[in-house]
Amino acid sequence: MIAETLKRVIVAYATEKDDTFHRFLDSLSSKELRDAFLDLLNLYSNDKNSSKIRELVTLWISGFEPSPAKLGYNGFRIGRGVVKCEVKPKNTESTKKKLRGEGSFNDYTYERLEKDIKENPTVLVSGFVLGKLLYIMSFEFRCLESHLKSLLDKRFRGKPRQAGEYLRSAQFSFKDYVNCQSLRIVYLRDNWQAFKEYISKDLVKFFESHE
């Protein structure tokens, strides 16, 4: 349920001229502004249809910036050359849908796999509970190479891919990269153990072994 003040702010922003909208904001108390801002953060941090805020949080904490390109990798940073990254954030609101360190690549192809192997972007897997960040793990894309190839082989069965054919969802799990040498914990919430019921046993064990 969206609070009434936030509704008014959103509608005014969408329909009023800038000066009218600014006067409307000036008419609100500091508490009303703070509550509307918190409502907005809560709304989009838990949005089931978009992970943009969760993606940005994952990028910034990991030292990356969002890519300006509409298509392609999610982010980049400048170091010894340009390092690109793919972000795989997950959010859960229920202990019945635990965070398992999984992710997926949509509309996947052999051509895309070849490109990703060559670019070898950093993969950032993050987990959120009710919009609150619990962890970020990173590893090199090549850690998933054999797993993703096996999924493509299963999908196409050795036949040439026809135009418009894809592997709609190339999913991977924690077990597919847990033994990767480049795997590291970028971020782990100080009180993450208070959220253990939202996390799979494998992840709990992994985090406890790295404290």
Secondary structure as UniProt FT lines:
FT   HELIX           4..15
FT   HELIX           18..27
FT   HELIX           30..45
FT   HELIX           52..61
FT   TURN            62..63
FT   STRAND          65..66
FT   STRAND          75..78
FT   STRAND          82..92
FT   TURN            95..96
FT   STRAND          103..108
FT   HELIX           110..119
FT   STRAND          122..129
FT   TURN            130..131
FT   STRAND          132..140
FT   HELIX           141..144
FT   HELIX           145..156
FT   TURN            157..158
FT   TURN            163..164
FT   STRAND          167..172
FT   HELIX           174..176
FT   TURN            177..179
FT   TURN            181..182
FT   STRAND          184..188
FT   TURN            190..191
FT   HELIX           192..198
FT   HELIX           201..209
//
